[in-house]
Amino acid sequence: MVHLGIISQEITVKEIAESLDKILKSKLLIDTDLWGQDKYNRNFLERDVNMKARHLLKLYIEIEENFGISIPEKDIVSGGFNTISNISAIILREMKNKTTR
């Protein structure tokens, strides 16, 4: 489990991306270092990345458990759940929305 401590406005997209990278490596056993320098922007469905549907589902569950948020269906349907960077931005937005409710 990636422990983020108390959610604060100070958390950055970069910190979230690093946490997602750790989740991919430790929970899904995906070596993101093989994706190259721009690994945070690699589309999960690209041929050489080749994440399976089960990986995406597991990642979704891990995000809910680790960040205490849900990814809105509209972000998945629109194709936003496709890179570490995109998902990090969604998580940050949802964390901020959660604290302002």
C-alpha positions in Angstrom: 0.0 0.0 0.0 1.3 3.4 -0.9 0.9 5.5 2.2 0.2 9.2 1.5 -0.5 10.2 5.1 -2.9 13.1 5.6 -4.2 14.4 2.3 -3.0 18.0 1.8 -3.2 20.5 -1.0 0.6 20.3 -1.2 0.6 16.9 -3.0 1.6 17.2 -6.6 0.9 15.4 -9.8 4.5 14.3 -9.8 4.2 12.7 -6.4 1.0 10.9 -7.4 2.7 9.7 -10.6 5.6 8.3 -8.6 3.1 6.5 -6.3 1.3 5.1 -9.3 4.6 3.9 -10.7 5.3 2.1 -7.4 1.8 0.5 -7.5 2.4 -0.7 -11.1 5.7 -2.3 -10.1 4.8 -3.8 -6.7 1.2 -4.8 -7.1 0.8 -5.4 -10.8 4.5 -6.6 -11.3 4.9 -4.3 -14.4 8.4 -3.0 -15.0 7.6 0.6 -16.1 11.3 1.3 -16.5 11.1 -0.7 -19.7 8.8 1.9 -21.1 11.6 4.4 -21.5 12.3 8.0 -20.3 8.8 9.2 -21.0 7.1 6.3 -19.1 4.6 8.6 -17.4 3.1 9.6 -20.8 3.1 6.1 -22.4 -0.3 4.9 -23.4 -1.2 1.7 -21.5 -2.6 0.2 -24.7 0.4 0.8 -26.9 1.8 -2.4 -28.4 5.1 -2.3 -26.5 3.4 -1.4 -23.2 0.6 -3.8 -23.8 -1.3 -3.7 -20.5 -4.2 -6.1 -20.3 -7.7 -5.3 -19.1 -7.0 -7.2 -15.8 -4.1 -4.8 -15.2 -6.3 -1.8 -15.7 -9.0 -3.2 -13.4 -6.4 -4.0 -10.7 -4.9 -0.5 -11.0 -8.4 1.1 -10.7 -9.0 -0.9 -7.5 -5.5 0.0 -6.1 -6.2 3.7 -6.8 -9.5 3.5 -4.9 -7.8 1.8 -1.9 -4.6 3.9 -1.8 -5.9 7.3 -2.6 -9.4 7.0 -1.1 -11.1 8.3 -4.3 -13.1 6.9 -7.2 -12.2 7.5 -10.8 -15.4 9.0 -12.5 -16.8 6.8 -15.3 -16.6 9.8 -17.6 -12.8 9.8 -17.3 -12.6 6.1 -18.2 -15.1 6.4 -21.1 -13.3 9.4 -22.6 -10.0 7.6 -22.6 -8.4 9.6 -19.7 -7.5 6.4 -17.8 -4.6 5.6 -20.2 -1.3 7.0 -18.9 0.3 7.6 -15.6 0.2 11.3 -16.1 -3.5 11.5 -17.1 -4.5 9.3 -14.1 -2.3 11.4 -11.8 -4.1 14.5 -12.8 -7.5 12.8 -12.3 -6.5 11.6 -8.9 -5.3 15.1 -7.8 -8.6 16.6 -9.1 -10.7 14.1 -7.3 -8.7 14.5 -4.0 -9.2 18.2 -4.2 -12.9 17.8 -4.9 -13.2 15.4 -2.0 -11.6 17.9 0.4 -13.9 20.7 -0.7 -17.1 18.8 -0.3 
